């Protein structure tokens, strides 16, 4: 969305870097097939000529090695190298262990320090940093009293949030001490002896008690509202109701479809910033901890909600419970309510004490505060004149919910219709489950192009034809050697060579065939990898273009995690797994057909028994494929909660560690892991089930081939080499069929990634064309900035209700206009209308006498600027974040930073821009 606001919908080049790595990896994979084949072709003539009488054994070992174990050796070496790399990556460097142990020793130092019984937290001479660079916090000496309200104030970026995290032990401590005086049972008075209280103080941060922490950026679980608020605590209805009222959440809960049981987060209802903030604060209030840390809880709230939260939540509820509250805020009008104030400046403590103490010690600072407090009080008095929020304004909070509900309704209707049809015709469902997804397969292969597909097919056919030719030549060579040996007695020859037989002719032909085999093996591997890269590049390029040019409706109805999975999991499957599976499937299929063809050529009677064996194999593979696909889907479905829980845990690790809930989240992670492992175990058992049955079929093939070969040898005088060749192939048939069916099942599941990506590729992009061309738009437009809004009505989709109705306004050139309103009143929707992010189904917006609906979309968005409600930063340099299209000069960027009062901060950074 941020790229769309900037008008920068051009394709990203980040994938090109990753593709370069894939190219190198695929080329190395293609070369891996050469060494074992080359080694095989070199060693066989030596062993064959050297063993002489046992040449048939050499032939059998050669064929077995050539067709299967050589590839296994390649994968074995690959996995061994990966294992070594993973072990080395997971092992922490020696200096990290030393730093951790030394930090633990520092935290355990000073147990003899005496702490005032009225002090909850005390930091003395503290220097803290996030990295190995200069300290973020310097010379920190503070104390936080028990059962009091402590406020931390200061300019933006002075280190207020870092101070809270330093007290929680989240920052790296360079020097100094952090002392927590953990007094249990704070509500009871006189129950503890001084000795017990002294023992309660502990300088080790890791042994402190739980702290209810509401971070500056709200962190919510992907679960219901009530579970986000109670957060592993038992449900106490009276307390829950008090917290809901203190945070003004009841009106918001009332409009949710399932009330407080509504799922929120990535796969649920997407809430506004203010709603997320209040739920995060409600969680901190609900927790029954002695200490509460609130990091700027009013940042996303209007003045009314902020005042209500301050009065009913902090001053009333928390003070009545005598809890220690540390509040980071910019709302200076609340300073008179503070029992203790800590003022910060540039990463250090400017002063601390009560408001009266600071008035006497720092009169200039106090006067500055009083000026700001009067200004904020006037803003509050002005806004209280406005009418209270109406039911219609509350309903506007549904804008994110509308889209999601509409999409879910459509999905439910489709599922209901499918279920009704399924109930009528169960056999049709079974046929659909047993059908190979040919459409997805066609999408994948068509992305490779006709030339590559032709080259891939021909290389595979020539390769396996040549492999059969090599085996046939070896069988012919073996037969001649045996025939010659049988004739040595009649001619009184002591050695084969004495009877006029020479290996040179056979060795020359064998060498030529081997050289061609090496070339074809390399060509086939390169073609397979090249095809995979071509398809991956094509699908990724099309998907990225579709997503960048997609309408906002897609992002409202599709969870972000689902879109990211298309670019991560599904793209990775197409990049690395499908080419390998396709190569294994084609190899095992052609090997199986070659084996059956050779056996049928040697013993044509085998064709009679082939039909019932083929029927049995068909039903076994059909049953296995259905079960394997379901089991792999079960494994994927159990893996999704595991990954979601892991990502949620990492994102909210600070909150979890503050509350000391690590064991609970660790236990839940183990439960998800066990569920996923059980699914993997079932899948492995299914593979073993298939392997056993394929061994039965293979045994039948060997039995029929052996009986037929012996019978033909008695009557048709078959050569020993051909008999050995047929039996050798018969021994490997079960292995070929087993891998062919397993690879076919894997390919079906992996083609699901192609199907999901193909579903997004069907998304209709936004209409970027306009009635006016780019040349018809003045270069400096908009110059004056006159805006006329005429009967504007806006909705997020044609199936949804209007969020803005009949809006009329006029903004004169150069005029500064503020858009005011309660949370959810439509301010953001009004801003989105200027960028045509929403459906303007009535009215129009005219800027400098040009209707924006007639402009090309990219031109419109590139000429306007916006500061989003939720700040978005791209991974990269400050220059790239300020100017993604790299059009501005350094002077322009420094001027913008100076206006934003960030010039000094950026200049202090090691790399500058």
Buried (B, 14 or more C-beta within 10 A) or exposed (E): EBBBBBBBBEEEEEBEEEBEEBBEBBBEBBEBBBEBBBEBBEEBBEBBBEEEEEBBBBBBBBBBBBBBEBBEBBEEEEEEEEEEEEEEEEEEEEEEEEBEEEBEEBBEEEEEEEBEBEBBBBBBEBBBBBEEEEBBBBEBEBBBBBBBBBBBBBBEBBBBBBBBBBBBBBBBBBEBBBBBBBBEEBEEEEEBEEEEBEEBBBBBBEEBBBBBBBBBBBBBBBBBBBBBBBBEBEEEEEBBEBBBBBBBBEEBBEBBEEEBEBBBBBBBBBBBBBBBBBBBBBBBBBBBBBBBBBBBBBBBBBBBBBBBBBBBBBBEBBBEBEBBBBBBBBBBBBBEBBBBBBBBEEBBBBBBBEBEBBBEEBEEBBEEBEEBBEEBEEEBEEEEEEEEBEEEBBBBBBBBBBBBBBBEEEEEEEEEEEEEEBEEEEEEBEEEEEEEBEEBBEBBBEBBBEEBBEBBEEBBBBBBEBBBBBBBBBBBBBBBBBEBBEEBEEEEBEEBEEBEBEBEEBBEBBEEBBEBBBBBBBBBBBBBBBBBBBBBBBBBEBBBBBBBBBBBBBBBBBBEBEBEBBBEBBBEBBBBBBBBBBBBBBBBBBBBEBBBEBBBBBBEBBEEBBEEBEEBBEEBBBBBBBBBBBBBEBBBEBBBBBBBBBEBBEBBBBBBBBBBBEEEBEEBBEEBBEBBEEBBEBBEEBBEBBBEBBBEBBBBBBEBBBBBBEEBBEEEEBBBBBBBBBBBBBBBBBBBBBBBBBBBBBBBBBBBBBBBBBEBBEBEBBEEEBEBEEEEBEEEBBEEEBBBBBEBBBBBBEEBEBBBBEBEEEBEEEEEEEEEBBBBBBBBBBBBBBBBBBBBEBBBBBBBEBBBBBBBBBBBBBBBEEEEEEEEEEEEEBBBBBBBEEEBEEEEBBEBBEEEEBBEEBEEEEEEB
